[in-house]
Amino acid sequence: MLLQGILLGISLSFLVGPLMFAIVEAGIGQGFRAGVAVAAGIWVSDLLYVLAAFYGVEAMEALVALPRFKIWAGLAGGLLLAGFGLGTIWKTRNPVKLSGSFLKGKWVETPNHKTYLWWWLRGFLLNTVNPGTVFFWLGIVTAVVVPSGWTRQEMLVFFGGMLGTLVIMDTLKAWAAKRLRKFLTPEHTRKIQLGLGLLMVVFGVVLITRAAFL
């Protein structure tokens, strides 16, 4: 059970999606702590879904079965994701440079005044309103946990291994983003953030399109 949880956690952490882009964008743009703050918001959101699956599988199934759930969840998640992506693009398109801060051929940019709570909230909202998150955890419960007939203690070991792996892997992503930042000029950093912002907008548009037309 622990091994299954760890393997699923590793598989999930390597999925290329908006949540990974959010962690990397924060890590490159503002450093390790900002990246971990975004990841921590995602972890808390996942933990709430695990608790919902742990104590109320029927409630999750009833939520998914609500009329137009996929539509409204897709629209909400897509709009939020596109909004964060547009915010990132706006920030990179309007750089602010400090006069007299040209050091070793690099511009030292003004520090960002967003709090870590803001970064945490960003990760929490991105994960919570993402309909894929709901279906993922519901699928884990219905396809893995329920057929296995595990006890509460065995489920705790499984989910503990999975969430623990996600914490470690997401922390490594934030650390890697910070390390990469040291080799980038501010111009390179802005271009990477611009690309990540565009990708988030694309993911948001895809979610909205699926919700509206499928």
N, C-alpha and C positions, 0 to 999 in steps of 0.2 A: 504493500500500500504506500509506504513511504517512497519507494523507488518509482512507482507509477506517478505519484505526485510530483517528484523531482523532474522526471522526464517530461511530463506535461508542462511544468513550469518553464523548463528550458525551451521547449518547442514554442510556447506562447511568447517568450521573451525575444525570440528571433523573428517573429512576424514583423514585416515591414508595414507600418501603418501610422496613423496620425498621432497615436500616443507616444511611439518611439520618437517621431519627429519633434514632438513638444518637449520631451526630455533633452534631446540633443540640441535643439534650438536654445533652450534656456541655459544649458551647460556651456555652449559656445559663446553665447551673447553675454551672460552674466556670471558664469563660473559654476563650480561644483555644487555649492550650497543651493543655488537657484534650481539647478537640475534635479537635485535630491528633493527639494521642496515640491516640484511638479510630480516627481515619482511618488512622494509620500501621499499626495492627494489621490493618486491612482490607487495606491495600496489600501487606503482607508475605504475608498469606493468599492474595491474588490472585496474587502473584508465584510462590508455591509451586504453585498450580494451573497457571499458565502454564508453569512448568518441567516439570510432569507432562505437560502437553499437548505441550510441545516435544520431550520425550525419550521419552514413553511413552503415546501415544494408545491403544495396545492395552491397557495396564494400566488406564487410566481406563474404557475400555469394559468390561473384565472386572470392575471394581469395581461399576459400575452394574448389570451383569448378575447379580450375586450374588443368591441367593434372599433375599427380604424386605429388600433394600437400601433401597428407598423407604420401607418401614415404619419400620425402625430409624433411618434418617437423619432422617425426618420427626419421629419421636418425640423424638430427641435435640435436634434443632434447635428444635422447638416448646417443649420443656420449658426449655431454656436461655433462649430468648427471653422466655417467660412469666416465668421466674424473675427476669431482669433488670428486666422491666417491673414486677413486684410489688415488687422492691427499690426502684425509683424511686418508686412510689406510697407505700411505707412511709416513705421519707425525706421526702416532701412532706407527709405526713399528721402527721408528728411534727417540726415545725420547732423549732429552738433559737435563742433570741434572746439577745444579750448585753445585760446591764443597762447603762444609760448609753450605749448605742450608737444612740440615736435621733438621726439627723442629717438635717436639711433635710426632715423629714417622712417619712424612710425608715428602716426598721430595717436596721442592718448586721449580717448574720448571721455566725455563727462560721465560720471557714475550714474547708474540707473537708480531711481528713488523708489521703485516698486518694492514693497515689503515681501518677505518670504511667505507671509500669509496669502498675498495676492497670487504668488506662483503656486502655492498649495491649492488654492481655490480653483485655479486654472486646470490643474491636473484632475481634481475631484470632479469638476463639472464635465470636462471632456469625456471622462470615463463613465460617469453616471448616466448622462443623457444619450450615450451611444447605444442604439438598439442592439448592435452586435454584442455588446457586453451582456445584456439580458439573455439573449439567445445562447451565448457561449456558456454561461454558468448553468442555465437551464438544461442545455445539452449535456454538460458534464454530469449533472445529477441524474438525468433520465437515462443516459447511455452508459455511464460508468458506475456511479454509486449505487443506484437502485437495483440494477441487475446483479450486482455483486453481493447484495444482502448484507452489507457491512453494518456493524453496530455503531453507536454514536462515537465510541472511543476510536474505532477504526477509521471512521470518517474524519475525525479530528486529526489523526496521523496523516491521512491523505491530503487534506486541505492545508495542514500545517507545512507539509513538505512542498506543496505547490506554491503557497504564498511566500514561504521562506526563500525559495529559489527565485521568485520574481523580485523580491527585495534585493537579493544579492546581484542579480543580473542588471536590474535597473540602476543600482548604485554604480556598477561598473560602467554603464553607458554614460552616466553623468561624469564620472572620473575621466573616461576616455575623451569626452567632449572637451573637458577642461584642459587636458594634456594637448589636444589638437589645437586649442586656442592659442597656446604659447608659440606655435609655429606660423601663425597667421597674422598678417597685417590687418588693421581695421577695415581696409577695403575688401580684403578676402572674407573677413567675418561678415560684413554686410551682404556680400554676394551670396554666401552660404545661407544666411538668415532669410534673404529674399527668396532663394530657391525653396527652402523649407516652408516659408509662408505660402508660396504658390502651391506647393504640394498639399498643404492643409486646405486651401481653398478648393482645390480639385477634389479632394476627398469629401469636403462638405457639399459640393455641387452634385457629386455622385450620389450621396445619401439623399439629398433633396429630390433628385431626378427619380431614383428608385421609389421613394415614398409617394411621389406625385403621379407616376405613370405606370408603376408595376402593381 
